[in-house]
């Protein structure tokens, strides 16, 4: 909001611009002429120009520090995203559909976060973090993951360990992105009513990222054929989603999923387009933003 003006001041001379990167002082602030006699070093040090020069030096140095810090943060952020991209590639075990599934879950999760009012920066991180929600399945034998029939108790126990295994893999790094990814991996199989695993968390005790990815993963997985099930059509998926609201899923996230639903065809299209880039371990562009801005 612009400040109010109380009265109309008379005409003023336009101030000279201040150039923070210069070592000189602006016009009109030059030091007065030193007295002809009796001027020692301490007098000269107190001349009016010196404080200005010192201030501009400090501001110039501060700007350099900030620029270097921001450049360092961007470099670290790029390296963190590259690490997540390589982990997603490893988790896919060479399967193109698994790569696309991770990209779709990431985009749906980011869109859900956006619909729920989360900051764009957090949604960007969730877009990456959700891609590796099942990274712990690297510790599960492929024979179990691909088994078409029912799992025996030992096999089911191996499946139930994958959230903890994933959190341990990702938690080795202490940066914010990997920390969020570890939180997603640990909590995306928890259920709103407390019947999930591995900790049986309930309601809002489940971190929001876990509640979001649980819904994103459910919607995308049921629309994809697997060794132990056929793909469902979208109407059937959303019928099941609504039935599970308040039991398996946070009702607020389910409601947000209905807002995201019209963008699902585009999510599939863009995930397929960017999957080729994902096979190189290169971080995916933040293409979920394109879908959010089209809302």
Phi and psi in degrees as a GROMACS rama.xvg file:
@    title "Ramachandran Plot"
@    xaxis  label "Phi"
@    yaxis  label "Psi"
@TYPE xy
-73.7429  141.016  UNK-2
-67.5915  147.567  UNK-3
-76.4335  151.767  UNK-4
-108.301  131.408  UNK-5
-107.222  94.4131  UNK-6
96.5322  168.679  UNK-7
-113.493  107.302  UNK-8
-67.4937  154.258  UNK-9
-70.0743  170.47  UNK-10
-62.6291  135.034  UNK-11
-119.944  150.432  UNK-12
-69.1946  139.627  UNK-13
-64.2017  129.607  UNK-14
-69.5649  151.499  UNK-15
-71.8305  140.017  UNK-16
-65.6539  147.565  UNK-17
-100.824  121.82  UNK-18
-100.512  107.865  UNK-19
-68.7549  -22.8769  UNK-20
-86.5425  -2.95263  UNK-21
-93.6803  155.222  UNK-22
-96.108  2.56715  UNK-23
-99.611  165.438  UNK-24
-97.419  155.032  UNK-25
-67.0003  160.6  UNK-26
-59.5452  145.696  UNK-27
91.5534  -4.01482  UNK-28
-120.242  18.0246  UNK-29
-64.9246  152.531  UNK-30
-67.6481  142.009  UNK-31
-67.5  157.949  UNK-32
-61.8672  137.962  UNK-33
-71.2236  148.277  UNK-34
-60.9186  150.192  UNK-35
-65.6842  -29.6294  UNK-36
-134.613  160.093  UNK-37
72.0632  23.2637  UNK-38
-102.699  108.85  UNK-39
-100.662  -177.883  UNK-40
-61.2465  -39.3912  UNK-41
-65.4857  -33.6439  UNK-42
-66.3443  -45.344  UNK-43
-63.3549  -34.7682  UNK-44
-66.797  -21.1111  UNK-45
-95.4567  7.04735  UNK-46
-60.7287  148.943  UNK-47
-63.0456  -24.3783  UNK-48
-72.8924  -29.8759  UNK-49
-62.6144  -46.0404  UNK-50
-59.486  -36.3653  UNK-51
-64.805  -44.916  UNK-52
-60.0765  -42.2397  UNK-53
-63.354  -42.0179  UNK-54
-62.1565  -43.5975  UNK-55
-68.0438  -35.8014  UNK-56
-62.46  -44.0999  UNK-57
-62.8652  -44.4498  UNK-58
-66.8647  -37.6993  UNK-59
-64.7339  -44.4382  UNK-60
-65.313  -38.3168  UNK-61
-64.0571  -42.134  UNK-62
-62.5307  -37.9064  UNK-63
-63.9748  -42.7118  UNK-64
-62.3522  -45.652  UNK-65
-63.0056  -42.7226  UNK-66
-60.89  -45.4019  UNK-67
-66.1873  -38.3526  UNK-68
-63.4781  -45.1789  UNK-69
-63.6949  -39.3581  UNK-70
-63.4504  -40.6036  UNK-71
-64.9913  -38.998  UNK-72
-65.3442  -40.3226  UNK-73
-63.8221  -39.8978  UNK-74
-63.565  -44.8938  UNK-75
-64.042  -41.2317  UNK-76
-61.7935  -41.1931  UNK-77
-63.794  -42.6044  UNK-78
-65.6236  -37.661  UNK-79
-65.6411  -41.634  UNK-80
-66.947  -36.9884  UNK-81
-63.7133  -39.1174  UNK-82
-62.5066  -44.9921  UNK-83
-63.2125  -41.2203  UNK-84
-61.9244  -40.2556  UNK-85
-69.7413  -36.5938  UNK-86
-65.0739  -39.4407  UNK-87
-63.4074  -37.8075  UNK-88
-64.8922  -41.7004  UNK-89
-65.5254  -42.3936  UNK-90
-63.6434  -30.4993  UNK-91
-72.1278  -18.7312  UNK-92
54.4209  37.6057  UNK-93
80.8345  4.94117  UNK-94
-93.9971  120.719  UNK-95
-59.9488  -41.6296  UNK-96
-63.4066  -35.8715  UNK-97
-66.3442  -38.9834  UNK-98
-62.0092  -44.8794  UNK-99
-65.9647  -38.0941  UNK-100
-59.5352  -45.6997  UNK-101
-60.8101  -41.956  UNK-102
-64.7203  -41.2069  UNK-103
-66.6796  -44.2697  UNK-104
-62.6486  -40.076  UNK-105
-60.9875  -45.1345  UNK-106
-67.9513  -43.5197  UNK-107
-63.3267  -42.0408  UNK-108
-61.5129  -44.3495  UNK-109
-62.8657  -41.2016  UNK-110
-66.2297  -36.9372  UNK-111
-65.045  -43.9007  UNK-112
-58.619  -42.5386  UNK-113
-62.5462  -44.3873  UNK-114
-64.1746  -27.986  UNK-115
-88.167  0.60316  UNK-116
93.1834  12.2425  UNK-117
-70.8886  158.092  UNK-118
-69.3422  149.792  UNK-119
-57.3915  -36.2211  UNK-120
-63.8772  -41.9456  UNK-121
-67.0301  -39.6612  UNK-122
-64.066  -36.7588  UNK-123
-58.52  -45.7551  UNK-124
-67.2992  -37.4341  UNK-125
-66.2462  -34.2847  UNK-126
-55.9416  -42.8581  UNK-127
-77.436  -46.4864  UNK-128
-61.785  -39.0448  UNK-129
-67.8658  -20.5778  UNK-130
-63.1606  -26.0601  UNK-131
-113.126  30.8261  UNK-132
-62.3083  -29.3788  UNK-133
-105.42  24.481  UNK-134
-58.9629  -27.623  UNK-135
-65.3202  -16.0782  UNK-136
-69.1303  -9.18521  UNK-137
-62.9172  -23.3146  UNK-138
-87.2803  -2.4569  UNK-139
-100.572  130.347  UNK-140
-58.0174  142.207  UNK-141
-58.975  -31.5445  UNK-142
-62.9716  -30.0026  UNK-143
-77.4609  -44.3452  UNK-144
-62.8717  -34.568  UNK-145
-96.3756  3.15971  UNK-146
-64.8991  126.285  UNK-147
-77.7449  -26.5508  UNK-148
-95.5328  -167.41  UNK-149
-68.7718  147.451  UNK-150
-86.0733  143.979  UNK-151
-81.4845  170.247  UNK-152
-56.3546  -37.6885  UNK-153
-67.7669  -41.6784  UNK-154
-66.4984  -40.3829  UNK-155
-65.2975  -35.9793  UNK-156
-63.3378  -37.6611  UNK-157
-64.567  -39.9869  UNK-158
-64.2522  -43.2157  UNK-159
-68.3273  -16.675  UNK-160
-81.9421  -14.8779  UNK-161
-64.914  -29.6633  UNK-162
-63.2942  -40.081  UNK-163
-68.4711  -43.1238  UNK-164
-60.6131  -42.0629  UNK-165
-64.247  -42.6065  UNK-166
-63.0281  -37.3209  UNK-167
-67.0611  -40.5723  UNK-168
-61.8694  -45.6616  UNK-169
-80.8162  -27.6768  UNK-170
-74.2202  -5.76539  UNK-171
-65.4402  -26.4938  UNK-172
-94.6486  145.325  UNK-173
-105.224  2.53311  UNK-174
-74.3193  165.051  UNK-175
-63.5274  -38.6778  UNK-176
-66.0675  -48.3945  UNK-177
-68.488  -32.275  UNK-178
-63.6541  -43.6278  UNK-179
-63.9409  -41.9769  UNK-180
-62.1735  -39.7208  UNK-181
-64.631  -38.8575  UNK-182
-65.6502  -39.6193  UNK-183
-62.988  -49.5796  UNK-184
-58.5117  -39.4424  UNK-185
-72.5155  -30.7437  UNK-186
-113.777  -0.85464  UNK-187
-76.4157  -5.34486  UNK-188
-109.418  7.01724  UNK-189
-74.1962  153.869  UNK-190
-122.716  148.434  UNK-191
-53.5574  -35.4201  UNK-192
-89.6932  4.19335  UNK-193
88.4211  5.79824  UNK-194
-93.5896  7.18559  UNK-195
-86.965  -168.226  UNK-196
-140.69  158.368  UNK-197
-92.4959  -12.5191  UNK-198
-109.059  -6.9518  UNK-199
66.1144  33.3467  UNK-200
-65.8627  156.436  UNK-201
-133.894  142.616  UNK-202
54.8303  -136.486  UNK-203
-72.7783  -3.61987  UNK-204
-70.6997  -17.1824  UNK-205
-80.7074  126.153  UNK-206
-55.1443  146.952  UNK-207
-56.277  -39.5274  UNK-208
-60.3215  -38.1917  UNK-209
-68.5174  -39.2586  UNK-210
-65.6867  -37.2245  UNK-211
-69.0063  -48.7528  UNK-212
-67.9603  -30.224  UNK-213
-58.076  -43.8909  UNK-214
-71.0608  -45.0163  UNK-215
-60.0052  -43.4651  UNK-216
-66.3938  -41.3017  UNK-217
-60.7475  -49.9265  UNK-218
-63.4008  -44.3817  UNK-219
-74.2526  -39.3377  UNK-220
-66.2043  -40.0101  UNK-221
-69.1334  -20.5277  UNK-222
-86.9864  2.98443  UNK-223
-120.359  134.338  UNK-224
-68.7394  138.034  UNK-225
-129.631  172.799  UNK-226
-63.6658  -24.0536  UNK-227
-112.228  7.86146  UNK-228
-161.223  160.944  UNK-229
-95.2054  159.325  UNK-230
-73.3039  143.878  UNK-231
-100.48  154.716  UNK-232
-78.9254  165.694  UNK-233
-61.3537  -40.3532  UNK-234
-60.8097  -42.7135  UNK-235
-65.9279  -39.0229  UNK-236
-61.3459  -45.4665  UNK-237
-73.3692  -26.796  UNK-238
-64.2272  -45.7757  UNK-239
-65.4473  -38.4408  UNK-240
-60.6798  -45.4783  UNK-241
-65.4034  -37.3363  UNK-242
-64.891  -29.8901  UNK-243
-88.3659  -7.02711  UNK-244
-63.6612  130.879  UNK-245
88.2296  -12.4644  UNK-246
-114.599  -70.6606  UNK-247
-82.853  -33.9054  UNK-248
-123.712  152.905  UNK-249
-63.9501  122.486  UNK-250
-57.9154  -34.2004  UNK-251
-65.9861  -37.5115  UNK-252
-71.0318  -37.7308  UNK-253
-60.7671  -43.7804  UNK-254
-60.6026  -42.1517  UNK-255
-64.39  -32.1878  UNK-256
-63.7626  -33.2063  UNK-257
-66.1502  -32.0588  UNK-258
-68.9815  -35.0892  UNK-259
-79.4689  -23.2644  UNK-260
-48.267  -44.2808  UNK-261
-61.0116  -17.4408  UNK-262
-93.4932  -2.48868  UNK-263
-59.9943  -42.1283  UNK-264
-58.5271  -39.1399  UNK-265
-69.9838  -34.7248  UNK-266
-58.8974  -46.2592  UNK-267
-62.1797  -42.2128  UNK-268
-63.9782  -46.7076  UNK-269
-72.1286  -34.7493  UNK-270
-63.5588  -41.9911  UNK-271
-63.701  -37.8014  UNK-272
-66.6732  -39.2604  UNK-273
-90.7937  -5.18783  UNK-274
-64.0481  -34.3107  UNK-275
-60.8672  -40.2751  UNK-276
-67.4635  -35.0291  UNK-277
-64.1749  -27.0302  UNK-278
-69.2219  -11.9769  UNK-279
-94.9026  -4.7392  UNK-280
78.7152  12.8488  UNK-281
-84.032  137.168  UNK-282
-58.1273  138.178  UNK-283
-72.9692  142.863  UNK-284
-57.0708  154.92  UNK-285
-79.8893  64.7916  UNK-286
-75.8109  -9.88315  UNK-287
-60.9747  -28.5321  UNK-288
-62.4799  -35.0367  UNK-289
-58.2362  -41.9196  UNK-290
-72.279  -37.2107  UNK-291
-66.7232  -38.6867  UNK-292
-72.7551  -17.478  UNK-293
-85.1575  0.018256  UNK-294
